[in-house]
Structure formats: C-alpha cells, structure tokens
C-alpha cells in the first residue's frame, strides 16, 4: 500500500488504467439503469472489494503509477439522484502532469466503445472550440465523460479523466 497524500493508505492496482477503463465500460454496457448499480456489481467489475461509506454510498480507489491513482465512488444522493463517478487523478492535488502512463485507452477509443453499445454522443465544447468531453445517452442511462490532453507534448490526444454514470 502507498499513501494517497492525505494520510490514507491506498493499495497498488494490479491492472493498468486501460484495464480499469475496460472494466468500467463493461459495467456500463451491462447496465440498463443507474438503479442496477450496486456495491456487489461494482466490486465484481473492478475485481476489488468496495467499501461502504454510508448506507447508500460506497467506493474504491487504487494507485496506478507513482503519480496517478483512480477512484470509483457511488453516491446515492436522494435529492440529486444516484451517480457512479470514476476518475483518474494525482493525489497531491496537481493534475498538471502527463497522462501518458495512464492513457492506454484514450477518449476516442472509449467513446467508440460507448457508441458501439448503443449510446448516442453529444459533444461538449469549451473556449475556442476545445472538446471538454461528451454526454452519452442510452434508454435513460447517461454517461458524462470529461477529457484532458495527454501531455504538453501531445495535447491533441485526449484522455479520459472523469466518467459519471446517471
């Protein structure tokens, strides 16, 4: 185990970021409604035991590299509705580093997989026409994907940074 930067011990992932994203995609593909997301299904998809943080909420995180980790959290918010959130982040709070080590499955591949699973894509653009991410919908299930350029040297290769399933 390694330290998450906030004093919390975090296990080292036994798979790379691409494999984790593949598992998240498979979970999404096998899900018709956010109501089907359970701790048991997320644990089975990730191959790791999630921890409950409340009656409705659970999550799991692991270190991917010396610089990056991932976290999957389910929040059963009764007011805003339930959401499953996957994110890749730097635990020291600085998300400026290169994502090259954790971008085995890039945004284009991720988006293509969602579309082949029957999702319709709506791109979301920011300043100067820059793609910020996309919203994907299929029969009442929405997947919102936020992206970021891989690195300063390769800013046009987009990497998945956050996935929200509602």
ChimeraX commands (.cxc) that place a marker at each C-alpha (Angstrom):
marker #1 position 0.00,0.00,0.00 radius 0.5
marker #1 position 1.03,3.57,-0.62 radius 0.5
marker #1 position -0.04,6.87,0.85 radius 0.5
marker #1 position -2.75,8.85,-1.01 radius 0.5
marker #1 position -1.29,12.18,0.01 radius 0.5
marker #1 position -3.90,12.77,2.72 radius 0.5
marker #1 position -2.61,10.11,5.09 radius 0.5
marker #1 position -4.91,7.41,3.73 radius 0.5
marker #1 position -3.32,4.13,2.70 radius 0.5
marker #1 position -4.21,3.13,-0.87 radius 0.5
marker #1 position -3.49,-0.25,-2.48 radius 0.5
marker #1 position -1.43,-0.54,-5.65 radius 0.5
marker #1 position -3.66,-1.55,-8.58 radius 0.5
marker #1 position -2.91,-4.93,-10.11 radius 0.5
marker #1 position -4.15,-3.67,-13.51 radius 0.5
marker #1 position -3.32,-0.60,-15.58 radius 0.5
marker #1 position -5.63,2.34,-16.29 radius 0.5
marker #1 position -6.70,0.90,-19.65 radius 0.5
marker #1 position -7.83,-2.32,-18.00 radius 0.5
marker #1 position -9.72,-0.38,-15.31 radius 0.5
marker #1 position -11.48,1.67,-18.01 radius 0.5
marker #1 position -12.33,-1.56,-19.87 radius 0.5
marker #1 position -13.94,-2.86,-16.68 radius 0.5
marker #1 position -15.87,0.39,-16.22 radius 0.5
marker #1 position -17.04,0.15,-19.86 radius 0.5
marker #1 position -18.19,-3.43,-19.31 radius 0.5
marker #1 position -20.12,-2.40,-16.20 radius 0.5
marker #1 position -21.77,0.42,-18.17 radius 0.5
marker #1 position -22.54,-1.88,-21.10 radius 0.5
marker #1 position -24.22,-4.38,-18.75 radius 0.5
marker #1 position -26.31,-1.67,-17.06 radius 0.5
marker #1 position -29.73,-0.51,-18.23 radius 0.5
marker #1 position -30.42,1.86,-15.32 radius 0.5
marker #1 position -28.44,3.57,-12.56 radius 0.5
marker #1 position -30.67,1.64,-10.14 radius 0.5
marker #1 position -28.82,-1.53,-11.20 radius 0.5
marker #1 position -25.51,-0.21,-9.85 radius 0.5
marker #1 position -24.78,-1.99,-6.58 radius 0.5
marker #1 position -21.69,-2.45,-4.44 radius 0.5
marker #1 position -21.63,-6.11,-5.45 radius 0.5
marker #1 position -21.71,-5.34,-9.18 radius 0.5
marker #1 position -19.02,-2.65,-8.91 radius 0.5
marker #1 position -16.82,-4.97,-6.80 radius 0.5
marker #1 position -17.23,-7.75,-9.36 radius 0.5
marker #1 position -16.48,-5.39,-12.27 radius 0.5
marker #1 position -13.35,-3.97,-10.64 radius 0.5
marker #1 position -12.15,-7.24,-9.16 radius 0.5
marker #1 position -11.78,-5.43,-5.82 radius 0.5
marker #1 position -13.96,-5.05,-2.75 radius 0.5
marker #1 position -15.60,-1.63,-2.47 radius 0.5
marker #1 position -16.08,-0.06,0.95 radius 0.5
marker #1 position -19.33,1.43,2.19 radius 0.5
marker #1 position -19.01,5.00,3.43 radius 0.5
marker #1 position -22.71,5.27,4.37 radius 0.5
marker #1 position -25.92,3.32,3.88 radius 0.5
marker #1 position -26.17,4.50,0.27 radius 0.5
marker #1 position -22.56,5.34,-0.66 radius 0.5
marker #1 position -19.55,3.18,-1.46 radius 0.5
marker #1 position -16.25,3.38,-3.29 radius 0.5
marker #1 position -12.82,2.03,-4.04 radius 0.5
marker #1 position -9.50,3.50,-5.12 radius 0.5
marker #1 position -6.04,2.28,-6.04 radius 0.5
marker #1 position -2.71,3.65,-7.15 radius 0.5
marker #1 position -1.99,3.20,-10.88 radius 0.5
marker #1 position 1.52,4.69,-11.03 radius 0.5
marker #1 position 3.77,6.70,-8.75 radius 0.5
marker #1 position 1.92,9.83,-9.91 radius 0.5
marker #1 position -1.66,8.72,-10.67 radius 0.5
marker #1 position -4.46,6.83,-8.96 radius 0.5
marker #1 position -8.09,6.08,-9.71 radius 0.5
marker #1 position -11.22,6.20,-7.64 radius 0.5
marker #1 position -14.73,4.85,-8.22 radius 0.5
marker #1 position -17.49,6.20,-5.97 radius 0.5
marker #1 position -21.22,5.64,-5.89 radius 0.5
marker #1 position -23.30,8.35,-4.27 radius 0.5
marker #1 position -26.95,7.52,-3.63 radius 0.5
marker #1 position -27.98,11.14,-3.19 radius 0.5
marker #1 position -31.77,11.15,-2.70 radius 0.5
marker #1 position -32.10,14.81,-3.72 radius 0.5
marker #1 position -29.85,14.90,-6.81 radius 0.5
marker #1 position -30.20,11.26,-7.80 radius 0.5
marker #1 position -27.65,8.47,-7.69 radius 0.5
marker #1 position -24.37,8.75,-9.59 radius 0.5
marker #1 position -21.37,6.50,-10.16 radius 0.5
marker #1 position -18.15,8.51,-10.60 radius 0.5
marker #1 position -14.85,7.18,-11.96 radius 0.5
marker #1 position -11.84,9.49,-12.02 radius 0.5
marker #1 position -8.11,9.39,-12.61 radius 0.5
marker #1 position -6.23,11.95,-10.56 radius 0.5
marker #1 position -2.96,12.90,-8.93 radius 0.5
marker #1 position -3.43,12.58,-5.14 radius 0.5
marker #1 position -1.11,15.52,-4.42 radius 0.5
marker #1 position -3.79,17.78,-5.95 radius 0.5
marker #1 position -1.80,18.72,-9.04 radius 0.5
marker #1 position -3.40,17.32,-12.18 radius 0.5
marker #1 position -0.92,19.05,-14.47 radius 0.5
marker #1 position 1.33,16.05,-15.18 radius 0.5
marker #1 position 1.41,13.93,-18.30 radius 0.5
marker #1 position -1.29,11.27,-18.58 radius 0.5
marker #1 position 0.89,9.17,-20.90 radius 0.5
marker #1 position 1.37,6.46,-18.26 radius 0.5
marker #1 position -2.38,6.10,-17.69 radius 0.5
marker #1 position -3.86,6.58,-21.15 radius 0.5
marker #1 position -3.73,3.06,-22.56 radius 0.5
marker #1 position -7.37,3.54,-23.59 radius 0.5
marker #1 position -7.83,7.07,-24.92 radius 0.5
marker #1 position -11.01,9.12,-25.27 radius 0.5
marker #1 position -11.64,8.24,-28.93 radius 0.5
marker #1 position -11.49,4.51,-28.12 radius 0.5
marker #1 position -13.69,4.97,-25.03 radius 0.5
marker #1 position -16.28,6.99,-27.00 radius 0.5
marker #1 position -16.30,4.45,-29.83 radius 0.5
marker #1 position -16.97,1.64,-27.36 radius 0.5
marker #1 position -19.90,3.52,-25.82 radius 0.5
marker #1 position -21.33,4.22,-29.26 radius 0.5
marker #1 position -20.99,0.56,-30.25 radius 0.5
marker #1 position -23.01,-0.25,-27.10 radius 0.5
marker #1 position -25.90,1.86,-28.37 radius 0.5
marker #1 position -25.10,5.21,-26.74 radius 0.5
marker #1 position -25.73,8.47,-28.59 radius 0.5
marker #1 position -22.96,11.05,-28.18 radius 0.5
marker #1 position -23.40,14.80,-27.58 radius 0.5
marker #1 position -20.00,16.57,-27.52 radius 0.5
marker #1 position -19.43,19.44,-25.08 radius 0.5
marker #1 position -17.11,22.21,-26.17 radius 0.5
marker #1 position -15.35,24.88,-24.16 radius 0.5
marker #1 position -13.43,28.00,-25.05 radius 0.5
marker #1 position -12.04,28.24,-28.59 radius 0.5
marker #1 position -13.99,25.15,-29.62 radius 0.5
marker #1 position -11.92,22.83,-27.43 radius 0.5
marker #1 position -13.62,19.50,-26.65 radius 0.5
marker #1 position -14.21,19.25,-22.90 radius 0.5
marker #1 position -15.99,15.90,-23.01 radius 0.5
marker #1 position -19.22,14.32,-24.11 radius 0.5
marker #1 position -22.53,13.17,-22.80 radius 0.5
marker #1 position -23.66,9.72,-23.96 radius 0.5
marker #1 position -27.25,8.53,-23.56 radius 0.5
marker #1 position -28.98,5.18,-23.99 radius 0.5
marker #1 position -32.53,4.41,-22.83 radius 0.5
marker #1 position -32.49,6.59,-19.73 radius 0.5
marker #1 position -28.84,5.95,-18.79 radius 0.5
marker #1 position -26.47,8.91,-19.14 radius 0.5
marker #1 position -22.68,8.73,-19.16 radius 0.5
marker #1 position -20.77,12.01,-18.93 radius 0.5
marker #1 position -17.09,11.87,-19.87 radius 0.5
marker #1 position -14.57,14.65,-19.13 radius 0.5
marker #1 position -11.31,14.70,-21.05 radius 0.5
marker #1 position -7.89,16.27,-20.94 radius 0.5
marker #1 position -4.96,16.40,-23.33 radius 0.5
marker #1 position -2.42,13.66,-22.69 radius 0.5
marker #1 position 0.52,16.00,-22.17 radius 0.5
marker #1 position 2.05,19.31,-23.20 radius 0.5
marker #1 position 3.90,17.40,-25.92 radius 0.5
marker #1 position 0.71,15.67,-27.12 radius 0.5
marker #1 position -2.27,17.90,-26.22 radius 0.5
marker #1 position -4.45,16.65,-29.09 radius 0.5
marker #1 position -4.57,13.04,-27.87 radius 0.5
marker #1 position -7.44,13.19,-25.43 radius 0.5
marker #1 position -7.53,11.04,-22.32 radius 0.5
marker #1 position -10.49,10.09,-20.15 radius 0.5
marker #1 position -10.20,11.78,-16.78 radius 0.5
marker #1 position -13.71,11.51,-15.31 radius 0.5
marker #1 position -16.72,9.33,-16.06 radius 0.5
marker #1 position -20.11,9.95,-14.40 radius 0.5
marker #1 position -22.96,7.49,-14.84 radius 0.5
marker #1 position -26.51,8.65,-14.01 radius 0.5
marker link #1:1,2 radius 0.2
marker link #1:2,3 radius 0.2
marker link #1:3,4 radius 0.2
marker link #1:4,5 radius 0.2
marker link #1:5,6 radius 0.2
marker link #1:6,7 radius 0.2
marker link #1:7,8 radius 0.2
marker link #1:8,9 radius 0.2
marker link #1:9,10 radius 0.2
marker link #1:10,11 radius 0.2
marker link #1:11,12 radius 0.2
marker link #1:12,13 radius 0.2
marker link #1:13,14 radius 0.2
marker link #1:14,15 radius 0.2
marker link #1:15,16 radius 0.2
marker link #1:16,17 radius 0.2
marker link #1:17,18 radius 0.2
marker link #1:18,19 radius 0.2
marker link #1:19,20 radius 0.2
marker link #1:20,21 radius 0.2
marker link #1:21,22 radius 0.2
marker link #1:22,23 radius 0.2
marker link #1:23,24 radius 0.2
marker link #1:24,25 radius 0.2
marker link #1:25,26 radius 0.2
marker link #1:26,27 radius 0.2
marker link #1:27,28 radius 0.2
marker link #1:28,29 radius 0.2
marker link #1:29,30 radius 0.2
marker link #1:30,31 radius 0.2
marker link #1:31,32 radius 0.2
marker link #1:32,33 radius 0.2
marker link #1:33,34 radius 0.2
marker link #1:34,35 radius 0.2
marker link #1:35,36 radius 0.2
marker link #1:36,37 radius 0.2
marker link #1:37,38 radius 0.2
marker link #1:38,39 radius 0.2
marker link #1:39,40 radius 0.2
marker link #1:40,41 radius 0.2
marker link #1:41,42 radius 0.2
marker link #1:42,43 radius 0.2
marker link #1:43,44 radius 0.2
marker link #1:44,45 radius 0.2
marker link #1:45,46 radius 0.2
marker link #1:46,47 radius 0.2
marker link #1:47,48 radius 0.2
marker link #1:48,49 radius 0.2
marker link #1:49,50 radius 0.2
marker link #1:50,51 radius 0.2
marker link #1:51,52 radius 0.2
marker link #1:52,53 radius 0.2
marker link #1:53,54 radius 0.2
marker link #1:54,55 radius 0.2
marker link #1:55,56 radius 0.2
marker link #1:56,57 radius 0.2
marker link #1:57,58 radius 0.2
marker link #1:58,59 radius 0.2
marker link #1:59,60 radius 0.2
marker link #1:60,61 radius 0.2
marker link #1:61,62 radius 0.2
marker link #1:62,63 radius 0.2
marker link #1:63,64 radius 0.2
marker link #1:64,65 radius 0.2
marker link #1:65,66 radius 0.2
marker link #1:66,67 radius 0.2
marker link #1:67,68 radius 0.2
marker link #1:68,69 radius 0.2
marker link #1:69,70 radius 0.2
marker link #1:70,71 radius 0.2
marker link #1:71,72 radius 0.2
marker link #1:72,73 radius 0.2
marker link #1:73,74 radius 0.2
marker link #1:74,75 radius 0.2
marker link #1:75,76 radius 0.2
marker link #1:76,77 radius 0.2
marker link #1:77,78 radius 0.2
marker link #1:78,79 radius 0.2
marker link #1:79,80 radius 0.2
marker link #1:80,81 radius 0.2
marker link #1:81,82 radius 0.2
marker link #1:82,83 radius 0.2
marker link #1:83,84 radius 0.2
marker link #1:84,85 radius 0.2
marker link #1:85,86 radius 0.2
marker link #1:86,87 radius 0.2
marker link #1:87,88 radius 0.2
marker link #1:88,89 radius 0.2
marker link #1:89,90 radius 0.2
marker link #1:90,91 radius 0.2
marker link #1:91,92 radius 0.2
marker link #1:92,93 radius 0.2
marker link #1:93,94 radius 0.2
marker link #1:94,95 radius 0.2
marker link #1:95,96 radius 0.2
marker link #1:96,97 radius 0.2
marker link #1:97,98 radius 0.2
marker link #1:98,99 radius 0.2
marker link #1:99,100 radius 0.2
marker link #1:100,101 radius 0.2
marker link #1:101,102 radius 0.2
marker link #1:102,103 radius 0.2
marker link #1:103,104 radius 0.2
marker link #1:104,105 radius 0.2
marker link #1:105,106 radius 0.2
marker link #1:106,107 radius 0.2
marker link #1:107,108 radius 0.2
marker link #1:108,109 radius 0.2
marker link #1:109,110 radius 0.2
marker link #1:110,111 radius 0.2
marker link #1:111,112 radius 0.2
marker link #1:112,113 radius 0.2
marker link #1:113,114 radius 0.2
marker link #1:114,115 radius 0.2
marker link #1:115,116 radius 0.2
marker link #1:116,117 radius 0.2
marker link #1:117,118 radius 0.2
marker link #1:118,119 radius 0.2
marker link #1:119,120 radius 0.2
marker link #1:120,121 radius 0.2
marker link #1:121,122 radius 0.2
marker link #1:122,123 radius 0.2
marker link #1:123,124 radius 0.2
marker link #1:124,125 radius 0.2
marker link #1:125,126 radius 0.2
marker link #1:126,127 radius 0.2
marker link #1:127,128 radius 0.2
marker link #1:128,129 radius 0.2
marker link #1:129,130 radius 0.2
marker link #1:130,131 radius 0.2
marker link #1:131,132 radius 0.2
marker link #1:132,133 radius 0.2
marker link #1:133,134 radius 0.2
marker link #1:134,135 radius 0.2
marker link #1:135,136 radius 0.2
marker link #1:136,137 radius 0.2
marker link #1:137,138 radius 0.2
marker link #1:138,139 radius 0.2
marker link #1:139,140 radius 0.2
marker link #1:140,141 radius 0.2
marker link #1:141,142 radius 0.2
marker link #1:142,143 radius 0.2
marker link #1:143,144 radius 0.2
marker link #1:144,145 radius 0.2
marker link #1:145,146 radius 0.2
marker link #1:146,147 radius 0.2
marker link #1:147,148 radius 0.2
marker link #1:148,149 radius 0.2
marker link #1:149,150 radius 0.2
marker link #1:150,151 radius 0.2
marker link #1:151,152 radius 0.2
marker link #1:152,153 radius 0.2
marker link #1:153,154 radius 0.2
marker link #1:154,155 radius 0.2
marker link #1:155,156 radius 0.2
marker link #1:156,157 radius 0.2
marker link #1:157,158 radius 0.2
marker link #1:158,159 radius 0.2
marker link #1:159,160 radius 0.2
marker link #1:160,161 radius 0.2
marker link #1:161,162 radius 0.2
marker link #1:162,163 radius 0.2
marker link #1:163,164 radius 0.2
marker link #1:164,165 radius 0.2
marker link #1:165,166 radius 0.2
view
